[in-house]
Amino acid sequence: MSVDVPRRIVLLRHAKADWPEVPDHERPLADRGRQDAPMAGDWLAAHGLVPDLALCSTATRTRETWKLAVPQLPKRPRTVYEERLYEASPGEIIAVVNEVSEECADVLVIGHNPGIQGAAQVLAGEADDEAGTRLERRGFPTSAIAVLEFAGPWKAVQPGAARLTRFWVPHE
């Protein structure tokens, strides 16, 4: 695939998690999270956002979110469970994205706040008015999705390199 092809980074924050007496990495989804995760998958499918690759944190809540969202898509993308995405900073998320194969046009990252919100804000050199305003106003709630577009190789993804084109939050 040419490096000049438009590419998309789709950032999905895990669905609402429960707080049982388990280590943070093992926290499962709450009932609301199990309802919202398929809605995120529906939104992705309805907007033609079917990634070539899904990069998912290894935490239980992110894996459960992806397990409930992916059946809504018309095809299942290759999925990599990436330990570095658990509690990742924006810079760590960007470093993982920099390693994506040039054969991929669209990549979905399923992770955690504050890293996911930070990555959306850091990567967005520009934003469509509505998407930027909504992200600024809403923060990045559970199950929210940010879509960023850029042109160039994955290794060139850096702060300010993308344009925030869509921002979706369930229950609006």
Rosetta blueprint (number, residue, H / E / L):
1 M L
2 S L
3 V L
4 D L
5 V L
6 P E
7 R E
8 R E
9 I E
10 V E
11 L E
12 L E
13 R E
14 H L
15 A L
16 K L
17 A E
18 D L
19 W L
20 P L
21 E L
22 V L
23 P L
24 D H
25 H H
26 E H
27 R L
28 P L
29 L E
30 A L
31 D H
32 R H
33 G H
34 R H
35 Q H
36 D H
37 A H
38 P H
39 M H
40 A H
41 G H
42 D H
43 W H
44 L H
45 A H
46 A H
47 H L
48 G L
49 L L
50 V L
51 P L
52 D L
53 L E
54 A E
55 L E
56 C E
57 S E
58 T L
59 A L
60 T H
61 R H
62 T H
63 R H
64 E H
65 T H
66 W H
67 K H
68 L H
69 A H
70 V H
71 P H
72 Q H
73 L L
74 P L
75 K L
76 R L
77 P L
78 R E
79 T E
80 V E
81 Y E
82 E E
83 E H
84 R H
85 L H
86 Y L
87 E L
88 A L
89 S L
90 P H
91 G H
92 E H
93 I H
94 I H
95 A H
96 V H
97 V H
98 N L
99 E L
100 V L
101 S L
102 E L
103 E L
104 C L
105 A L
106 D E
107 V E
108 L E
109 V E
110 I E
111 G E
112 H L
113 N L
114 P L
115 G H
116 I H
117 Q H
118 G H
119 A H
120 A H
121 Q H
122 V H
123 L H
124 A E
125 G E
126 E E
127 A E
128 D L
129 D H
130 E H
131 A H
132 G H
133 T H
134 R H
135 L H
136 E H
137 R H
138 R H
139 G L
140 F L
141 P L
142 T L
143 S L
144 A L
145 I E
146 A E
147 V E
148 L E
149 E E
150 F E
151 A E
152 G L
153 P L
154 W H
155 K H
156 A H
157 V L
158 Q L
159 P L
160 G L
161 A L
162 A E
163 R E
164 L E
165 T E
166 R E
167 F E
168 W E
169 V L
170 P L
171 H L
172 E L
